[in-house]
Amino acid sequence: MTFTVILCILLAFYVFLFFNHPKFGRRPSNGRLERIKKMSNYGQGQFQNISNTPDLTDGANYYTVLKDFFFGKSKRNIPAGRIPSQKTDLKNLDPSKDVLVWFGHSSYFMQLSGKTFLVDPVFSNHASPLSFTVNAFKGANVYSANDMPDIDFLLISHDHWDHLDYDTMLKLKPKVKRIITGIGTGEHFERWNFDKNIVDELNWHESLDLGSGFKINTVPARHFSGRGFKRNQAVWLAFVVDTPQRRIYVGGDSGYDTFFKQTGDAFGPFDLAILECGQYNKSWKFIHMMPEQTVQAAQDLNAKVLLPVHWGKFPLALHAWDEPIKRAAAAAETAGQPIVHPMIGETLDLDLLDSRKKWWEGID
């Protein structure tokens, strides 16, 4: 009996220490929390989506979802072969070129009119608080924080583990000049000892003049947030990025909704729309788009070209690893929506926006 009590106390102490690790960040407090409470999309103690957004669809429950996740995965959920990639020297790019380099999932680098942008970087080999779970596919994790040049603007769409990685952030800290993210996420950066003066926290429908012809507007997404047990204490959003030469939609995670059309009407056309197209399932279709909806969202935005992301690196859903891009490419062809799909690390010239090779073919 004494042994059991001691074991339970030790286990509880370990759990307490685990969830108090800095990597979990911190919930908004003090002045930040008071500012949040006054926001129109905050109510009942948390941020709210525009449309009713249940975690699971009708007929689904956590038991069936977990059972399917552990026992019903596609045999091709994780590729048997190595993901092909290229390695671009980001520190020695031609400064006159506008380029994008995708790192897999929702992480990518952009050089735009001489300024550097880094979006939702995850350079750890995992997308969870446990290093032995949700590991990257073989060959998909070829970039590190050391490969990054100085970053003028770090954009973080929301605080989930596959978009905001603690170890990556610590390694990038000396290189990042300015962070732009959703209100509430700044609390994490403060706990991680970032200079609060370089962090801009925005809610939906706000704008930020970055100078020299650069501007960011924030627009809604349909998702949720949280790194621990309590959800939705920080807002999730997407960015409209204006540069002297082009306009880009930088999307985070989102289910499909009417705001894509509203954003297209307000800010379109977009030279490029970067939208999620992976980690979906019919049981959670309100928080992640199906690939066909990704194409529809691009058309709603009046996007000249679509770049589908949120696939190709981490197994966060039940589908085959390459199913998202196959379905998105097929839907785009049917709809007449131009699409690009560079391999990990490939340099995408934003003046050409052309990548036709189906590089995923032949990988089991």
Secondary structure, 3 states (H helix, E strand, C coil): CHHHHHHHHHHHHHHHHHHCCHHHCCCCCHHHHHHHHCCCCEECCEECCCCCCCCCCCCCCHHHHHHHHHHCCCCCCCCCCCCCECCCCHHHCCCCCCEEEECCCCCEEEEECCEEEEECCCCCCECCCCCCCCECCCCCCCCCHHHCCCECEEEECCCCCCCCCHHHHHHHHHHECCEEEECCCHHHHHHCCCCHHHEEEECCCCEEEEECCEEEEEEECCCCCCCCCCCCCCCCEEEEEECCCCEEEECCCCCCCCHHHHHHHHHCCECEEEEECCCCCHHHCCCCCCHHHHHHHHHHCCECCEEEECCCCCCCCCCCCCHHHHHHHHHHHHHCCCECCCCECCEEECCCCCCCCCCCCCCC
